[in-house]
């Protein structure tokens, strides 16, 4: 899986820093998962299988947390969740302001 490859690459290149900034409720990712399920004629409640289905904010957050636990095995990988539904942070100034409390920062989270 992509997640296993990411974990292996992160572990292999220990001198390189890897990072993820992830929304807790990424609307675009959720919509993509629903569309992919529909295109494959799979019920969104069943998705690909019980472990990889992450439609809905709670399931997305739980599944992403599981992937991040896998990446935690490497000391050169960091990540944090943002209380937001943003999909991308790099194209605008959110990459400089986002913190766990939200896309616009402000701390307290």
C-alpha positions in Angstrom: 0.0 0.0 0.0 1.0 3.6 -0.3 1.2 3.9 3.4 3.6 1.0 3.7 5.8 2.5 1.0 5.7 5.9 2.8 6.7 4.2 6.1 9.5 2.2 4.4 10.9 5.3 2.6 10.8 7.4 5.8 12.7 4.7 7.6 15.2 4.2 4.9 16.2 7.9 4.6 16.7 8.7 8.2 18.6 11.9 7.5 15.7 13.4 5.7 12.8 15.0 7.5 9.3 14.0 6.5 6.1 15.8 7.6 2.3 15.7 7.2 -0.1 18.5 7.8 -3.6 16.9 7.8 -7.1 18.3 8.3 -9.2 16.5 10.7 -12.2 16.7 8.4 -10.7 17.1 4.9 -13.8 17.7 2.7 -12.1 17.1 -0.6 -10.6 13.7 0.6 -14.0 12.6 1.9 -15.7 13.6 -1.4 -13.0 11.7 -3.4 -13.5 8.6 -1.3 -17.3 8.7 -1.9 -16.8 9.3 -5.6 -14.3 6.5 -5.9 -16.6 4.1 -4.0 -19.5 5.0 -6.4 -17.3 4.6 -9.5 -16.3 1.1 -8.3 -20.0 0.3 -7.4 -19.1 -0.1 -3.8 -21.3 1.2 -1.0 -19.7 4.1 0.8 -20.4 2.3 4.1 -18.3 -0.6 2.8 -15.8 1.2 0.7 -12.7 -0.8 -0.1 -12.6 -2.8 3.1 -13.3 -2.1 6.8 -9.7 -0.9 7.4 -9.4 1.6 4.5 -12.9 3.1 4.4 -12.8 6.7 5.5 -15.9 8.5 4.4 -17.1 10.9 7.0 -15.0 13.1 9.2 -14.8 10.6 12.1 -13.7 7.7 9.9 -11.2 9.9 8.0 -9.7 11.1 11.3 -9.5 7.6 12.7 -7.9 6.1 9.5 -5.4 8.9 9.2 -4.5 8.5 12.8 -3.8 4.8 12.1 -1.5 5.7 9.2 0.4 8.3 11.3 0.9 5.6 14.0 2.6 3.5 11.4 4.9 6.5 10.4 5.7 7.2 14.1 8.2 4.3 13.9 10.6 6.6 12.2 12.1 9.5 14.3 12.4 11.7 11.2 8.7 11.8 10.6 6.4 14.4 12.2 2.8 15.2 11.6 -0.1 17.1 13.1 -3.8 17.5 12.6 -5.4 20.8 12.0 -9.0 21.4 13.2 -10.2 22.3 9.7 -11.7 20.9 6.6 -9.0 22.4 4.3 -7.5 20.0 1.7 -4.3 21.8 0.8 -2.1 24.2 2.8 0.9 24.8 0.6 -0.8 26.9 -2.2 -1.6 29.8 0.2 -0.5 31.3 3.5 -2.3 28.7 5.5 1.0 26.7 5.6 2.4 29.5 7.8 -0.7 30.0 10.0 -2.1 26.5 10.5 -1.8 25.0 13.9 -3.8 22.3 15.7 -6.5 24.8 16.6 -7.4 25.6 13.0 -6.3 26.7 9.5 -5.8 30.3 10.6 -3.9 29.4 13.7 -4.2 31.3 16.9 -3.1 28.5 19.2 -5.1 27.1 22.0 -5.6 23.8 20.4 
